[in-house]
Amino acid sequence: MKVLVSTLNAKFIHTSLALRYLKAFCEKDFDVEISEYTIKDPVMNVVSDIYQKAPDVLGFSCYIWNIEETIHIIKMIKKIRPEILIVLGGPEVSYDTDYWMDRIPEVDFIVMGEGEETFHQLLTEISTTRKYHFVYGVAYRKEQEVILMPGRPKLKLDDIPSPHRFKEDLPSLANRVVYFETSRGCPFSCQFCLSSIEVGVRYFDMERTKSDLLYLIDSGAKLIKFVDRTFNIKRDYAMEIFEFLIQNHRGTVFQFEITADIMRPEVLDYLAENAPPGTFRFEIGVQSTNDTTNDLVQRRQNFFKLSRTVSKVKNSLKIDQHLDLIAGLPEEDYNSFRKTFNDVFELGPEELQLGFLKMLRGTGMRNDAHKYGYIYMDHAPYEILGNDILPFTDLIRIKRVEDVLEKYWNAHRMDHTVKHLIANEFPSAFDFFQEFGDFWEGRGWQKIGHQLEDLFTRLREFLLHRGTTNMHIIEGLMKLDYFLGHKYKPRKIWWDFTLEKSEQNAYLKLVAEQPELVSGDFQSLRINEKDLHKHAMLEVLPFALQTYLQSGLIDESSTELLVVHFPPDAQKPASYYTMPLQQLATI
């Protein structure tokens, strides 16, 4: 009997940990093959590939991001190969399972909840007596009736063989995200999250965890994402893994979901002192700073302690932080969410993810939706369309904030400019993104693509339209950001150079001959005039850039020459330097 387990990942670089667990647990007794696709793959291509593999049993791992596409594939395959047995599993079908069995009659079985042991027993029954009423944790069909079996006790995690040792994964480890699990379960009860349903936290053996991590590092993995719901809930366990990774990272990057308000000071001190810059990334779910909202969704959170943790991590300059927000939670109207957004943005995270509440099957939030007048999508991802205090009109406005936030903050295309605008030209960060988002949609730009220079020209158009003052200062910062957004010397710019060609040549000659006139460590680069022409760009700024960067004050008493150098091999980012033009008056 040939078994094929599959899923549709959101992107090609993603990998499915669930499929690898199933294969690891079942392969001693069954011929199990993994096939991964993406939600962007043409349905016919996926169906054709599966058909040629000719499995007897076909399993799909289902999530909110792939369930609808998976259904299309299932229906086509069943028409071509009606004898194939189709099994679904995963969080999307583990709840309201009778609904899925009714909606997709082509499905023969659904594995509910933790799947390794259930799937193995199901395969055993398929290949032998077919007495499915012995299989706890499965839904199956008996003539016209759907039978839902009771759940099974939790499996001892160390009874699951490692999912990280398959030889076929080795060639792609460096180019894909590796998902890793040190524990299952979550100690919290947030009503919008499926993790709140599972009681207790179970851990894998520490030595096994270290062994698997070392194997992945040695095999070339570049990015390992820990999927533990609260990685730092057990301080000693988390600390031991942090120490192990610091000693053995070898250039690999590790991402963790942490709960910031319970992070112990001694752990933060250790990371600030010992973590190699760029090796760790933290994802922190803030969701809301509204205490009433957090109480209603049973989310325990101390924003003061969370802020202290985020600030300390940021000040260490060692770890990037990704903070999450959810718009549309109970009793969070437009103005309350504006405050939440500004509270969190003020912490200065490297990335701020703005999401929208989803009524996931099985969650308390979905069960209580009527209490708050929620309306939401009938099919995945079940995103809300409004509630009693946050109508659809407000939601679509916040959607515009999300769009511009992604383009102008999370992508880090113009940090200097955006920081200046928020600090000096707009009432708050939220107001900048909202005003710009409204303007963006009003111009119809959401319907067309954009190049890097378009982001700059569109921002300038918006700022001019609203009558923003001090545009010469803002455009100076925009020019700096545009230069820094390139690995190589840009071939085109979106503004007219301040300097004539002859002036540029004269300045390049001076910079080559007297590099000591330029700020910072420019002199140590030892760049000759010929290479400066190839790999440097000059522009005049109407203010003292270094003064502004150090103090935030705009000093227009002196103009400066901006010198940007692009390393020929592009292995390092562009570097920038300045030179006051007053001392060059003799040129």
ABEGO torsion letter per residue (X at the ends): XBBBBBBBBABAABBBAAAAAAAAAAAAABBBBBBBBBAABBAAAAAAAAAAAGBABBBBBBBAAAAAAAAAAAAAAAAABAABBBBBBEAAAABGAAAAAAABAABABBBBEBAAAAAAAAAAAAABAGBAAABBGBBBBBEABBBBBBBBBBBBAAABBBAAABAAAAAAAAABBBBBBABBEBABABAABAAAABBEBBBBBAAAAAAAAAAAAAAGBABBBBABABAAABAAAAAAAAAAAAAAAGGBBBBBBBBAAABBAAAAAAAAAABBBGABBBBBBAGBABAAAAAAAGBBBBAAAAAAAAAAAAAAGABBBBBBBBBGBBGBBAAAAAAAAAAAAAAGBABBBBBBBBBBBGBAAAAAAAAAGBBBBABOAGBBAEBAABBAAAAAAAAAAAAAAAAAAAAGABAAAAAAAAAAABABAAAAAAAAAAAAAAAGAAABBBBAAAAAAAAAAAAAAAGBBGAAAAAAAAAAAAAAABABBBABBABBBABBAAAAAAAAAAAAABAAABBEAAAAAGBBAAAAAAABBBBBBABBAAAAAAAGBBBAABBBBBBBBBBAAGABBBBBBBBBAAAAAAX
